Amino acid sequence: MKILKISALFAILTLFIINTEAQKIYNPNADAKKELQTAINLARNEGKNILIQVGGNWCPWCVKMHKLLEGNVELNKLVKESYIFMVVNYSKENKNLDVLQDLGYPQRFGFPVMIVLNSKGTRIHTQNTGNLEKDKSYDLKKIKSFLYNWRPDAFNPEHYK
């Protein structure tokens, strides 16, 4: 009986560890430079901008932002229609300082921080996500406005005649 209880406890612990690992958003071992080049190629081919979320699995606000962008139907649709989305890890294992230098040192705003690049890979905006917060979460209207205002079509001069 005691062995059965220990086996059950071990199985539960194993499932918890597997589930926790599967929920990780940021990969410290990812090659951010290579992923960024892939995103630029995709953006160029699809006529989209690139939306980069920089942060880490250690950051609760980073996880909240990612889950919101992924889980909210309206925000997710806006991201998929207008952006190539990627994450860049910042953690003690890998700070990706070379990539962040190329992106204009966005870590100065804290984490998460969002960067928008045009389809050529040129940085056009860095967003301090603290400005998108409301209480203990994010303000959906502010995030929607941010995403809407930095999509490629926002730069169409025909809209402003």
Backbone torsions as a table, in degrees:
resi	resn	phi	psi	omega
1	MET	NA	-41.6	-179.4
2	LYS	-64.5	-39.4	178.6
3	ILE	-65.0	-38.4	178.7
4	LEU	-63.4	-42.2	178.2
5	LYS	-65.0	-41.6	179.6
6	ILE	-66.3	-40.4	178.2
7	SER	-63.4	-42.6	179.0
8	ALA	-64.6	-43.0	178.3
9	LEU	-62.5	-42.0	178.5
10	PHE	-62.6	-42.0	179.2
11	ALA	-63.5	-43.3	178.5
12	ILE	-63.8	-44.2	179.2
13	LEU	-62.9	-41.3	178.5
14	THR	-62.7	-45.1	178.0
15	LEU	-62.1	-38.6	178.6
16	PHE	-63.2	-45.2	-179.2
17	ILE	-64.7	-44.2	179.2
18	ILE	-62.2	-44.5	179.7
19	ASN	-63.8	-41.3	178.7
20	THR	-63.6	-43.1	178.9
21	GLU	-64.2	-39.2	-178.8
22	ALA	-67.2	-24.7	-178.2
23	GLN	-83.4	-6.6	-178.8
24	LYS	-68.2	133.9	-176.1
25	ILE	-94.8	-42.1	-174.3
26	TYR	-98.9	136.8	178.9
27	ASN	-111.4	108.2	-179.5
28	PRO	-62.0	-20.6	-178.5
29	ASN	-91.7	-3.1	-178.5
30	ALA	-67.2	147.6	175.6
31	ASP	-90.3	91.5	-174.0
32	ALA	-61.8	-36.0	179.1
33	LYS	-63.2	-44.0	-179.9
34	LYS	-67.1	-43.5	178.8
35	GLU	-63.4	-37.0	178.6
36	LEU	-65.8	-41.5	178.4
37	GLN	-64.3	-38.6	175.7
38	THR	-62.5	-43.2	178.8
39	ALA	-62.6	-40.7	179.2
40	ILE	-63.3	-44.2	178.8
41	ASN	-61.4	-43.7	178.3
42	LEU	-63.9	-44.9	-178.9
43	ALA	-61.0	-42.1	179.5
44	ARG	-62.3	-44.3	-178.6
45	ASN	-69.6	-32.1	-174.6
46	GLU	-101.2	-2.7	-179.6
47	GLY	67.1	36.5	-178.2
48	LYS	-116.7	164.7	168.9
49	ASN	-89.8	172.2	179.2
50	ILE	-112.9	130.3	176.8
51	LEU	-112.2	118.9	-178.5
52	ILE	-113.5	129.2	172.8
53	GLN	-107.5	118.9	178.6
54	VAL	-102.7	130.9	179.3
55	GLY	177.0	-156.6	-179.3
56	GLY	-154.7	162.7	178.8
57	ASN	-64.3	-19.6	-179.9
58	TRP	-76.0	-12.7	-170.5
59	CYS	-102.5	109.5	-178.8
60	PRO	-61.1	-34.9	178.8
61	TRP	-68.3	-32.5	177.1
62	CYS	-65.3	-43.7	179.4
63	VAL	-65.2	-43.0	178.2
64	LYS	-58.7	-45.7	-178.6
65	MET	-62.8	-46.8	-178.2
66	HIS	-61.3	-45.0	179.9
67	LYS	-64.6	-35.7	178.9
68	LEU	-67.3	-46.2	179.8
69	LEU	-64.7	-33.9	-179.2
70	GLU	-82.4	-37.5	-171.6
71	GLY	-92.5	-24.8	179.7
72	ASN	-83.3	120.0	-173.5
73	VAL	-56.9	-46.9	-176.9
74	GLU	-65.9	-45.0	179.7
75	LEU	-66.9	-42.3	-179.9
76	ASN	-61.0	-41.2	178.4
77	LYS	-63.4	-44.5	179.7
78	LEU	-62.1	-42.4	178.5
79	VAL	-63.5	-49.3	-176.8
80	LYS	-64.6	-34.7	-179.2
81	GLU	-73.6	-31.8	-169.7
82	SER	-115.9	-14.6	-171.5
83	TYR	-135.0	154.8	160.8
84	ILE	-97.1	118.4	-174.6
85	PHE	-99.2	137.3	174.8
86	MET	-148.3	159.6	175.9
87	VAL	-115.1	148.0	174.5
88	VAL	-123.7	125.2	-178.6
89	ASN	-73.2	139.0	168.5
90	TYR	-134.3	108.4	179.7
91	SER	-153.8	173.9	179.8
92	LYS	-63.1	-26.6	179.0
93	GLU	-74.4	-32.8	-177.5
94	ASN	-161.1	108.3	-179.5
95	LYS	-89.2	-8.3	-179.8
96	ASN	50.4	42.5	-175.2
97	LEU	-61.6	-32.0	179.3
98	ASP	-66.5	-41.7	178.4
99	VAL	-68.3	-42.9	-179.4
100	LEU	-65.7	-33.1	174.5
101	GLN	-62.1	-46.0	178.8
102	ASP	-62.3	-26.3	-178.7
103	LEU	-93.6	9.2	175.2
104	GLY	84.7	28.6	176.7
105	TYR	56.7	55.9	-177.8
106	PRO	-66.3	-18.0	-178.9
107	GLN	-62.5	-12.3	177.8
108	ARG	-63.0	-19.7	180.0
109	PHE	-91.1	-4.4	-174.8
110	GLY	88.9	-169.1	-173.9
111	PHE	-130.9	146.2	-6.0
112	PRO	-72.4	160.6	172.9
113	VAL	-130.1	141.7	-178.2
114	MET	-109.9	136.9	177.6
115	ILE	-123.5	137.1	176.2
116	VAL	-113.8	127.7	175.2
117	LEU	-114.6	149.8	173.3
118	ASN	-79.7	-178.9	-174.8
119	SER	-68.6	-10.8	176.3
120	LYS	-93.4	-5.7	179.8
121	GLY	92.7	9.4	178.3
122	THR	-86.1	131.0	179.4
123	ARG	-68.8	127.7	179.3
124	ILE	-115.9	-14.5	179.2
125	HIS	-164.5	143.1	170.6
126	THR	-123.1	126.9	-174.9
127	GLN	-111.4	118.5	171.3
128	ASN	-73.1	114.2	-175.9
129	THR	-74.5	-12.5	173.3
130	GLY	-58.8	-30.5	177.8
131	ASN	-73.8	-8.5	-179.2
132	LEU	-105.2	2.7	-177.0
133	GLU	-82.7	155.8	172.6
134	LYS	-149.1	118.7	-177.2
135	ASP	55.9	-121.7	-177.9
136	LYS	-104.4	24.3	-179.4
137	SER	-147.5	-160.2	176.2
138	TYR	-108.9	152.4	178.8
139	ASP	-87.8	112.8	-176.7
140	LEU	-57.9	-40.1	-179.6
141	LYS	-63.7	-40.7	-179.9
142	LYS	-68.0	-41.0	179.1
143	ILE	-66.5	-43.2	178.7
144	LYS	-60.9	-43.3	178.4
145	SER	-61.4	-45.6	177.6
146	PHE	-57.6	-50.9	-178.5
147	LEU	-63.8	-41.3	-178.4
148	TYR	-66.1	-42.2	-175.0
149	ASN	-76.2	-13.1	-179.6
150	TRP	-114.7	10.2	176.6
151	ARG	-73.5	158.0	-177.1
152	PRO	-57.0	-37.8	-177.5
153	ASP	-66.5	-19.6	178.6
154	ALA	-65.9	-18.2	-178.9
155	PHE	-97.7	11.0	179.8
156	ASN	-78.7	115.2	-177.6
157	PRO	-61.4	-21.9	179.8
158	GLU	-62.2	-27.3	179.7
159	HIS	-71.0	-14.6	-170.9
160	TYR	-118.0	22.6	178.2
161	LYS	-88.1	NA	NA
